[in-house]
Structure formats: structure tokens, C-alpha cells
Amino acid sequence: MRQVHKRTKIVATLGPASASKETLLSMIKVGVNVCRLNFSHGSQADHQKVIDTIRDINQKYKIHVGILADLQGPKIRIGMVKDGGIQLINGNQIDITTNEMIGDEQQIYITYSNFPKDVRAGEIILLDDGKLQLRVLDTNNKDKVTCEVVHGGILTSRKGVNLPNTKISIPSLTEEDLSNLEFALANDVEWIGLSFVRTGEDIIDLKRIINRSGKMARVIAKIEKPEAVDNIDEIIRATDGVMVARGDLGVEMPMEQVPVLQKMIVRKCREASKPVVIATQMLESMITTPRPTRAEVNDVANSVLDGADAVMLSGETSVGEFPVIVVDTMSKIIRNIEETAYPYYTPKKLDVNSATYMADAVCGSAVYLSEKTNACGIISMTSSGYTAFEISSHRPKATTYIFTNNKNLLNTLSLLWGVRGFYYDKQESTDRTISDVNRILKEEKMIMPGDAVINTAAMPIEKRGKTNMIRVTVVD
């Protein structure tokens, strides 16, 4: 199956609108590279069906669509309220209790048991994605917090709670998350998304669990709290990838700061050779209409121009009316930017004290050579994937073709900007391997006679060590 070729990848959230094999296959054909399973919704049985469908499509069509299992994290919610909705009036007082009950205009229940101990007078509480705002007046440090309604309105059951000023004490992984993590690892998903990350230690704790399971899943840190922004450098060091989750981030921080934060996080991720995904409300209006707003088109385009590895669709593909059309629309926006305005290849500053400095220098030199020779491809061998991450982070104009003997790695690489993966397990000499992989790409009509390509490899090639060789080849 021929997929749409673009360098910036598309992550699509799957749900009732996109769970069927026919719809998913159509979405993949027009540009989906990674499927997101949102564990905030649906049962494990529902997710199992979707995983089986993705694996079946990958096997049948010999493609490498990856899976991102997105854990809900410590999402705080209010409980049920009477009559399905209550009116909060500006200036009125309301109590928030940790004792489960049906809420009314005087008192509502919160799922966060340590809430009275963690909040302080004067802190802000946001409900329903920030639509309603309360201010803490007092806490008994046991089970009740008294608040004033600052911005009122109708509050319905089970709405989310954001605490932008509060240092919460909830673990980064809840019991439900641990169950869903075990399920995801049993299914060998390639990426695990960790919600509401606060510090690098949150990532390290998750990685310990993954390592103990003997699995190879990589971690995406979702940046959606002020604390995560404050600790962004340590989080990027600890994680394998980052998601700029603008929904909760835009509620917990002043929304006008989010565009600059997005650019800063993308830049830092590229410098660290970590893939970065931009998420939330990218084509939100297309949940119910077949055409996006002009502002949404600009948002997707600017995220691509910022240098993101991937842009993500949420409700647009999980519950929207036009899942295939929305993916096709996003693909067209991406391809137009990449063909007309993309800032390819910005040389990276390398850390001479890094343990990977030599390999990094070789990868950087390969990209530099590809620019100077107008090469159409950078063709590399890797078993760990390191070379793919490093070359991709330079954003070369040449397509990055990665050959690996690690089948599981191919789906992982589907998230990386500009990377196309191929399975290759022959143990040949360096010369024969380079000739062989070039021949494969030529037969696939991805490179043509007369094209210049850059080959990189580890010598001796049978050792599968760090990349230490570059060759410029003109295709016969």
C-alpha cells in the first residue's frame, strides 16, 4: 500500500468514529503514521480490538504504523451533581469535599483525597477546562475546602479540575494507569504517553516499570502543567519524546504564553534529538464540519514550521464525523508547507563532552553532506534506532531511509520526522550491504539512477556498533 509521503508525521486518536478496519485503512492511506489509544476513554477490550486491527493492517500491507498508548494520569474531577447540572453564581461560597456525595449549589465532591491538605487560601481552582473559576478561602486540612465563585456558570457532573497554583501530591501513575500500562506493554505498543508529568523522576519511575517488564516501549512526556515547564530540561533528558499538550497547559498557564512555550519546547527537543508532538484542537471544528477554519489551517502550518516531528488529532478522528477527510486535510497542509516554506536543515551544536559525540558528529556530517551534494536520501543502518533519532533531528531535506534488523523498531520510528523504515537482516560486508540497501530503494523507485545518496553505517557492519562511516554514492 502506498501511503502519502510527508516528513511531518500525523498522530490520530482512535475511537468510535475510526475503529473500523475500513475507516482506519483509509486514514492510514491519506497520512496517519501513529495511532493514539486514549485510555481516558474506552475499555481495554475496546482498545484490544483496535490494536488487533492496526497489527493486521501492518502485516497485510507491510507498513509500520505505530501505537501510542496514552495513560490518563492523575486527572482530577468533580463528582456527580444533582439534576445533571448546577448553577454557580459569582460571589457565592461553595464547599468542596472529599466525602463522596451528589453535589449541589452549596457543596460538591472532588476525587482528589489530599485536596484539603495540598491547597492554600488564595489559590485558584478551575473547572470544566477553565470555564468556571473558584478561589480558595479556607481549608480544614481534612475533608473540606471553602471557596468563592469568581466566574460562575453551569457545572455538570464529572468535569475536570485544574489547579494551576497547587503543588499536588498525587502519584504520576494511578492504579488505573498501572493496569492500563500492563495491558499496553502486554500488547507491545511502541510508545507510552504519561499525562501530567511534573518532574524527570516521573519519567524515570515509568521507565523502571517498563524495564522490569522486559519490554522496549518508549515514553512520551506530556507537558501540560506549569511545574513541567519549570522542569522542562530534566524532563527532556529523562524522556524519549515530548508532547506539547496544549489543552490542559492552556488552562493551567496564561493561554497567551502557550505559543511561545510551544516553540521553546520544540527547539529544546530538537537539540536533544527527542521527537516532539503538538496536540489539542488543531482542526477542532472538523469534528462537525468537513472544512477547517482558516485559523486552524494556520495553527497546523505554524506547528510544522516550528519543527514539530508530528501533529496530533484528538476528537477530530476519535468521535468526529469526518475522520478520513480531516487526516487528508492535515496531510495537504503539511505537504504544502514542506514543499514551499519549510526551514530544512539548521545545524545543531554538538556537545563535545557527550558519550555519543563521535556518532553524533558522523550523523551531523551525513546531513551536511546531503545538503552540499543535493542528495535525495540519507540511508542508514541501525539496530537501536539512535542513528534515526539523531539524523531526523537535523531536519534534512533528503529523505531519511532507515534499515534495521529490529522489527519492533520500525513501528517506533513511524513517529520520527522524515524517517522511513525498512526491515533488513542480512549479515553482509559493508560494501555489499550498502549496495544491497541502495538496490532495494531503487527497486521501490524511491531513488533513481543518477541520484546522489549518503550512506552511513557502523564498521565492521556485523558488529552493529555506533555509526562511524559515511559514503557518498551515485546510484547506478
N, C-alpha and C positions, 0 to 999 in steps of 0.2 A: 504494500500500500504506500503510495506517495503522499507524504504529509507536506503541508505548507512549510517552506523553508524561511525561517527568520532567525535572527540572532537572539533577540529578547524573548524569553520564554513566557508561556501562559500557564498559570495555575488556575484550575477550575474546581470550585466546590461542588461536590455531587450531592444530590438529594432526590426527592420525588420527581422533579422535572427532568432529571438527567440520568436516572438509574437504569433505564432500559438499555440493552445492548445496542439497539439500532441508533438511539439518540447519542449515546456515548461514542459510538464509532464515528458518527457524523461530526461530532465535536472534535474528535482527535484529527480527523481528516482536514479540518479547517484551521487547526492550530493549537489544540491542547497538548501540553507536554507533561504536566504533572496533575494528578487528581488529588484533591484535598477531601479527606473524610473529617467532617466536623463532629467531634464527639460530644458537643453540647446538645446535639440533636440525634435522634435515631437510636435504635438498639444495636447491640453487637451483631445480632442476626441480620439486621438490615445492612450493616457495613460489610458483613461477610459475603453477602450476595454481590455487592458492588466490587469487592476485592476479587472475587472469583471471575467476574465479568472482565475486569481490567486484565487479569492474568491470561484469560482466554484470548482476548484480543491481541495482547503482546505475542503470545505463542503462535496464533494463527497467521498474523500478518508480519511477524518477525520485526516488531518495533519495540521501543523501550520506554513506554510511558511509566513514570514514577508515581509513587503513592506517598502523600504527606498525611500522617495521622495527627490531627490537631487536638491535643488534650484541652479540656475545658479550663483546668486550673481552678484556683480558689475564687470562683465567681460568687460574689455576694448578692443575695436577692432579698427582697421583702417576701412575706408570706401571702396567703390568700386574704382578700379584703371583701367586706360584705357587699352584696348586690353587684359584684364584679367590678366595682369602681367607686371610689370615694372622692369628695371634693376637698382639697387642701386650700385654705383661704389665707392670703397674705396677712402676716402679723399674728395669726393664731399659734397657739402652742400645741405640740403633739409629742407623745412619748413613743420611743422605740424600745421594744422589749425583746429579750432573748427567750422568753417563755412563749411557746407556740400557741397561737390563738388566731381567730378571724379578726382582721383589722377593721377599724372604723375611724371616724374623724378625730378621735381622742388618742388612739393608740394603734400601732402597727407592729408586726413581728418581723425580726431580721434573722437570717440564717447563720449569722456570724456570732458565735458564742462568746468570744472575747471582746466584742464590740464595746461594752461599757468600760472595760479596763484600758482599751487602747486609745479611745478618743479623748479629746480635751476640749474644754469650753472655748468657743470661738471658731472651732474648725467647721469646715463646710461639708455637707452631705449632699450628693447629687443623686437624683432618682430618675429612672427611665431615660438613660443616655443624656442626662443633664437638663432635661426639660423642666424638672422641678428641683428646687433648691431649698435646703434647710440649713440652719446654723445651730450648732450645739450650745445650749445654755448651761446644762449641768449633767453630771453623771453620778450614779450611786456606786460605780465601780463593781457592781454585782450583776444586775439584770435589767437596768433601766437607764435610758438617756433621754433627757428632756430637750426638745428642740423648738426653734421658732421657724415658721414658714416664711421664707424670703421671697421665693417665686412659686406660687401655687398653681393649681390646676387639677385635672382629673388623674388620680393614681389608680391604676388597675393592678390585679394580682400578679405576683411573681416577677415584678420588674427588677431590673438590675440596679445595684447600688455602687456608686463610685465615691471614694474617699481620697480626694487629691492631697489633703494636708496630713493624713493619718499614716503613721508607720504601723502597718498591720502585722500581726503575729501568726497569721495562718501559714501552715506549711505550703510550699510551692506545688506539692503534689498531694491531692486529696485521696481518700480511699477509693473513690470512683475513678480518679485518674490512674491509680495503680492497677486497678482491674482492667481499664481500657489499654493501658500500656502493655500489660501482659498479653492481652488479646492481639494488639498490633504487632508485638515482637514475635508472637507465635506465627503470624502471617508474613513475617519477613518484610515488613514495609521498609522503605528506604529512608524516610525522613520522619522524625517525631517533632511536632511543634509544641513548645512549652509556653503556656499562657501566663501573663502577669509576672514575668521574670523581674526580679529586683536586683540580684547580685550575680556575680560569676559563680558563686557557690551553688546557686540553684541549678545551674547547668551541670556543674561537677557532680552534684548528687544524682541527677538523672543519668548522667553518663556511667556512674558506678553501677546503677541498676542494669543498664544495657550491657555493660561489660560482663557482669555476673551471669547474665543470661546467655552469654556466648554469641550474641547477635552483633550485626555490623551496622545497625541503624545509626544515622547521623541526626544531630539535634539542630533545630531552628529555634532561636530565642525570639519570642515575640515582644517587641518593645511597645509597651502601652501604659507605662507608669512613670511619673517624674523620677522616682528612685532609680529606674532602669536608665534613664537619660543621664542622671548623675554618675552612674557606674558603667557607662557605655563602653569604655576602653577595656575594663576587666571582663565584661560580658562577651565582647567580640573575641578577646583572647581565648576564652573558655569554650565558645560555641563553634559549630561547624557552619552555621548560616544564621541570618537575621531576617526577621520580618518587621517592617515598619507598619504596625497595626494601628492605623490612624483613627479607628472608631473610638476605642477607649482612651487612646492617647489624646485625641482632640477634646475629650470630655474632662480628663484629669489635668490637662495643661491648658493654658490660654490658646485657643484654636489658631490665633494668628501666628503662633510660634511654630506650628507643625510643619509648614512648607520649608522653613529653614532647617529644622531638625531633620526632615527627610533628606535634604541634600547633604547635611553633615554626616548622617549615618551611612548613606550610600558611599560617600567619599572614604570614610574610615574602613568600611567593609572591603572596598576595592583595594585599598592599601594593604589590608591584611589577607587578601586573596580568599575572602569568605563571601559566598553568594548572598545577595540581599533581595528580598521580595517586597514590593509595595502593595499594600492591601487596603481595602474598605472603600465602598461607594464609588468605584471607578466608573462604572456605567450603570449606576443605580436606577436611573429612570427606565432602563431597558428591562426591568422586571415586568413592567406592564405595557411598554411601547416598543415597537420594532426599530426605533431610531433614537440615538443618544442626543443629549443636549450638547450645544457647542462647548460649554464649559467642561463637560465630561471628556469630550474629544481632546481638549487642551490638557486636561489632567493626565490622561494616559500618555499623550505625546510628551509632556514635560517629565513624567516619570521615566520614560525611555531615554530622553535627553540627559536626565540626571545620571544615567549609567546603571540603572537597576538591572539585575540579572533576570528578574521576572516581575510581571504584574499579575494581580490576582483578582478573580471574580468570586463573589460570595453568593448572595441571594439571586443575583442575575442568572446563575446557572443551576442553583440548587432548587429554587422554587419558582423561578421566573417563567414567563410564558414563551420566551424565545431563546432557549439556551444555545441552539446552533447559530442563530443569527448574531447573538451577542459575541460569541467567540470569533466568528468571521469578521465582525466589525472591529474588534480589538486587533485582530491579525492585520487588517488593512491599515489601521492607524500605525501599528508598529512598522510594517514594511515601508510605508511612505516615509516615515522619519529615517529609517535606516538607509533608504535609497537617496534621500535628498539632503539631510541635515545632521546626521549622526556624527558626534565628535570622536571618531575612531582613534585609537592608539595615543594615549597620554603616557609617556614613560614614567615608570614608578621608581621612587627612591628605594634602593635596596639596603637592608641592614647588614653591614659587613660583619657584625658580631653574631648573626643568626647561624644556628647549626645547619640551616639549609641554604646558606648564602651561595655556595657553588652551583647547586641545582637551580636556584632562583636566577642566578646570573645567566646560566645557559638558556633557561626559558625566556628571560627577557631579551637575550641576544637573538633568539629564534624569531621573536616577534619583530625586533628591529630589522633583521634581515628580510623578513617577509614584506615589510614596508618598502625597503630600499630596492628590492628586486621585483616589486609588484607581484609577488607570489599569490596564487589563488587559494593555497591551502597550507596549513601547518599540520604535519602528520606525525603523531607521537604514539609511542608505546608506553603503557603504564599498567601496573598491577594494583597499586594503592590508590590511584586517582590523583595523586599530588600534582603531577605534571599538568593534568587537565585544569585543576583549580588555578594553578599559577598562570598558565598561558591565558586562560579565559579572563583573568583579572586585568590584563593589559588591554583588553578590548581591541584585538587586531582586526583589520579589515579582511584579512584572509580567514576563511572558514577553518575552524579547528577540528580535525578528524582524529579521534582517539581510538586506538586499537588496544584491546585488553583481553587477557585470559581469564578475567574475573567477571563471570556473567552477572553477578549481583550488582557490580559496579555500574553496569550500563544504564540501569534504571535510575541510579543515583545521579549520574551525570546529566540526566534529562533536565535538571534544574539550572544547569550552568549556561551562562551567556555564550552563544556562538559555538557550542560544542555538539558534535555529532559522533555517536559511539558505535563501534563495531566489535564483534567478538572475534578473537584471533588467538589460537592456542598452539601454533606451530613453533617448534624449537629449531630455528634456523640460524645461520650465521648472520651478522649484522647486514652484510651486503645483500644476502638472499632475502632477508626479512623486509628490508626497505624496498627491494624490487617487487616483492610479493604484495605488500600493502598498497604500493602505488598501482600495481596491476588491478587489484580489487576495485579501487576507486575509479580507475579508468574504465573498467567493465561496467561499473554503475553509472558511468557518464557524469561523475562528479568532478573529475579532472579530465582534461583533453590533451592530445598531443601538442607539444609546444608550450604548454603551461609550465611555469616555474612553481615548484613546491619546496617547502622546507621540511626536512625530516629530522626528528630528534629521537634519540634512543639512549639506553644505558649500555655501555660496553664493558665487559663482554655481555652480549644480549641475553645469554642463557642465565645470567646471574640475577636478572630482574632488579638491579640496583638503582641508584639515583641517576637521573638523566645527566649525561656528561658528554654527549656528542651531538653535533649539528652538521647537516649536509644540505647543500642547495642542489636540487635535481631538476633538470628539464625533462618533462615527460616525453618518452619516445612516441 
